[in-house]
Amino acid sequence: KTKDQDFSMCRPLYIMSSYDPDFSELQTTRLTTYLGYILAELKTNLDKTMFQEASATAHDVKQAVTGAKYYLLCDYLDMTPISTTTTDIDEILITRKAKRISSN
């Protein structure tokens, strides 16, 4: 599964697979991917749907890389505060303490 992160500190992982013991060019598949160790998702506003998506992403990240840290940074909290202890999100950081002014 591929997931773009807004910020990540990661290491490259190189994978080479072949049925040929000599890894001939025509019969070898090469892949480069990255393992994230510190990841941050940036949101302008955080509502319950985005929180649930981030929670699922944090779970996937921690399944792939033991010890990874997942942070969620948002300007505004558009939901009732929820404890993150039941999720794999390490921390939610709210950068603005003010309430948003509605557009109405």
Buried (B, 14 or more C-beta within 10 A) or exposed (E): EEEEBEEBEBEEEEEEEBEEEEEEEEEEEEEEEEEBBBBBBBBEEBEEEBBEEBBEBBBBBBEEBEEBBBBBBBBBBBEEEBEBEEBBBBEBEEEEEEEEEEEE
